[in-house]
Amino acid sequence: MVAFGSSSALASAYGLAVAGVMLITSLVMFAIARRYWQWGLTRTVLVWAPMTALNGAFLFASSVKFLEGGFVPLSVGVAAFIVMATWRWGRKATFAAYAAARA
């Protein structure tokens, strides 16, 4: 709470982070139901579309708190994504260079 300055800013950050995770989980469950559980498109949409819409509404409602502290989890997420994307790109480039050198 010291870094946020107030408990309401901390609550804004927490609420935005939780709503984002809920939406991402719903989107991923759609893919899991189709690919791994072998559900048909109709069944998958009937189950996961309402949950995804509800979670999207929660995220949209929480987005008004972005400037009150919600930018912190988003910034951390963007930084983590940049690190992981850079790492993946570097691994691919290293493997390609290694494979070309061995050929």
C-alpha positions as YAML, in Angstrom:
chain: A
units: angstrom
residues:
- id: 1
  name: MET
  ca: [0.00, 0.00, 0.00]
- id: 2
  name: VAL
  ca: [2.94, 2.31, 0.57]
- id: 3
  name: ALA
  ca: [3.77, 2.35, -3.16]
- id: 4
  name: PHE
  ca: [0.17, 3.04, -4.16]
- id: 5
  name: GLY
  ca: [-0.44, 5.78, -1.62]
- id: 6
  name: SER
  ca: [-3.93, 4.66, -0.68]
- id: 7
  name: SER
  ca: [-5.89, 1.50, -0.25]
- id: 8
  name: SER
  ca: [-8.34, 2.56, -2.99]
- id: 9
  name: ALA
  ca: [-5.48, 2.73, -5.54]
- id: 10
  name: LEU
  ca: [-4.39, -0.73, -4.43]
- id: 11
  name: ALA
  ca: [-7.97, -1.97, -4.80]
- id: 12
  name: SER
  ca: [-8.12, -0.47, -8.31]
- id: 13
  name: ALA
  ca: [-4.95, -2.30, -9.31]
- id: 14
  name: TYR
  ca: [-6.15, -5.56, -7.80]
- id: 15
  name: GLY
  ca: [-9.61, -5.30, -9.39]
- id: 16
  name: LEU
  ca: [-8.22, -4.60, -12.84]
- id: 17
  name: ALA
  ca: [-5.74, -7.46, -12.55]
- id: 18
  name: VAL
  ca: [-8.38, -9.95, -11.43]
- id: 19
  name: ALA
  ca: [-10.82, -8.90, -14.15]
- id: 20
  name: GLY
  ca: [-8.08, -9.28, -16.76]
- id: 21
  name: VAL
  ca: [-7.15, -12.75, -15.56]
- id: 22
  name: MET
  ca: [-10.80, -13.79, -15.57]
- id: 23
  name: LEU
  ca: [-11.22, -12.66, -19.19]
- id: 24
  name: ILE
  ca: [-8.02, -14.34, -20.34]
- id: 25
  name: THR
  ca: [-9.04, -17.56, -18.58]
- id: 26
  name: SER
  ca: [-12.43, -17.54, -20.34]
- id: 27
  name: LEU
  ca: [-10.78, -17.04, -23.73]
- id: 28
  name: VAL
  ca: [-8.30, -19.84, -23.12]
- id: 29
  name: MET
  ca: [-11.04, -22.19, -21.91]
- id: 30
  name: PHE
  ca: [-12.80, -21.66, -25.24]
- id: 31
  name: ALA
  ca: [-9.70, -22.98, -27.03]
- id: 32
  name: ILE
  ca: [-9.27, -25.84, -24.55]
- id: 33
  name: ALA
  ca: [-12.90, -26.94, -24.94]
- id: 34
  name: ARG
  ca: [-12.53, -27.02, -28.73]
- id: 35
  name: ARG
  ca: [-9.09, -28.59, -29.01]
- id: 36
  name: TYR
  ca: [-8.68, -30.90, -26.03]
- id: 37
  name: TRP
  ca: [-12.22, -31.70, -24.95]
- id: 38
  name: GLN
  ca: [-13.37, -32.05, -28.58]
- id: 39
  name: TRP
  ca: [-16.50, -29.97, -28.00]
- id: 40
  name: GLY
  ca: [-18.47, -28.77, -31.00]
- id: 41
  name: LEU
  ca: [-18.60, -25.07, -31.81]
- id: 42
  name: THR
  ca: [-22.23, -24.69, -30.71]
- id: 43
  name: ARG
  ca: [-21.66, -26.28, -27.30]
- id: 44
  name: THR
  ca: [-18.49, -24.29, -26.75]
- id: 45
  name: VAL
  ca: [-20.15, -21.00, -27.65]
- id: 46
  name: LEU
  ca: [-23.21, -21.74, -25.49]
- id: 47
  name: VAL
  ca: [-21.04, -22.43, -22.44]
- id: 48
  name: TRP
  ca: [-18.13, -20.01, -22.77]
- id: 49
  name: ALA
  ca: [-19.55, -17.00, -24.66]
- id: 50
  name: PRO
  ca: [-21.77, -15.84, -21.76]
- id: 51
  name: MET
  ca: [-18.90, -16.22, -19.30]
- id: 52
  name: THR
  ca: [-16.51, -14.40, -21.61]
- id: 53
  name: ALA
  ca: [-19.02, -11.60, -22.13]
- id: 54
  name: LEU
  ca: [-19.56, -11.25, -18.38]
- id: 55
  name: ASN
  ca: [-15.82, -11.20, -17.71]
- id: 56
  name: GLY
  ca: [-15.35, -8.67, -20.50]
- id: 57
  name: ALA
  ca: [-17.99, -6.47, -18.87]
- id: 58
  name: PHE
  ca: [-16.14, -6.74, -15.54]
- id: 59
  name: LEU
  ca: [-12.88, -5.73, -17.23]
- id: 60
  name: PHE
  ca: [-14.56, -2.84, -19.03]
- id: 61
  name: ALA
  ca: [-16.11, -1.64, -15.76]
- id: 62
  name: SER
  ca: [-12.75, -1.93, -13.99]
- id: 63
  name: SER
  ca: [-10.93, -0.06, -16.74]
- id: 64
  name: VAL
  ca: [-12.21, 3.27, -15.43]
- id: 65
  name: LYS
  ca: [-9.84, 2.75, -12.50]
- id: 66
  name: PHE
  ca: [-6.80, 2.60, -14.81]
- id: 67
  name: LEU
  ca: [-5.34, 5.96, -13.76]
- id: 68
  name: GLU
  ca: [-6.09, 5.34, -10.07]
- id: 69
  name: GLY
  ca: [-3.63, 2.46, -9.80]
- id: 70
  name: GLY
  ca: [-4.81, -0.01, -12.40]
- id: 71
  name: PHE
  ca: [-1.89, 0.87, -14.67]
- id: 72
  name: VAL
  ca: [0.50, -1.01, -12.36]
- id: 73
  name: PRO
  ca: [-0.61, -4.60, -13.12]
- id: 74
  name: LEU
  ca: [-0.98, -3.72, -16.79]
- id: 75
  name: SER
  ca: [2.55, -2.29, -16.86]
- id: 76
  name: VAL
  ca: [3.95, -5.37, -15.15]
- id: 77
  name: GLY
  ca: [2.11, -7.58, -17.63]
- id: 78
  name: VAL
  ca: [3.41, -5.63, -20.62]
- id: 79
  name: ALA
  ca: [6.96, -5.77, -19.24]
- id: 80
  name: ALA
  ca: [6.70, -9.53, -18.68]
- id: 81
  name: PHE
  ca: [5.33, -10.00, -22.21]
- id: 82
  name: ILE
  ca: [8.20, -8.02, -23.71]
- id: 83
  name: VAL
  ca: [10.75, -10.10, -21.80]
- id: 84
  name: MET
  ca: [9.12, -13.39, -22.84]
- id: 85
  name: ALA
  ca: [8.71, -12.34, -26.48]
- id: 86
  name: THR
  ca: [12.32, -11.20, -26.63]
- id: 87
  name: TRP
  ca: [13.46, -14.45, -25.02]
- id: 88
  name: ARG
  ca: [11.45, -16.51, -27.52]
- id: 89
  name: TRP
  ca: [12.81, -14.51, -30.47]
- id: 90
  name: GLY
  ca: [16.36, -14.93, -29.16]
- id: 91
  name: ARG
  ca: [15.94, -18.68, -28.69]
- id: 92
  name: LYS
  ca: [14.63, -19.08, -32.24]
- id: 93
  name: ALA
  ca: [17.46, -16.97, -33.67]
- id: 94
  name: THR
  ca: [20.06, -18.90, -31.68]
- id: 95
  name: PHE
  ca: [18.63, -22.25, -32.75]
- id: 96
  name: ALA
  ca: [18.50, -21.16, -36.40]
- id: 97
  name: ALA
  ca: [22.11, -19.97, -36.28]
- id: 98
  name: TYR
  ca: [23.20, -23.20, -34.59]
- id: 99
  name: ALA
  ca: [21.32, -25.35, -37.11]
- id: 100
  name: ALA
  ca: [22.80, -23.39, -40.04]
- id: 101
  name: ALA
  ca: [26.31, -23.78, -38.64]
- id: 102
  name: ARG
  ca: [25.91, -27.55, -38.26]
- id: 103
  name: ALA
  ca: [24.54, -28.00, -41.79]
...
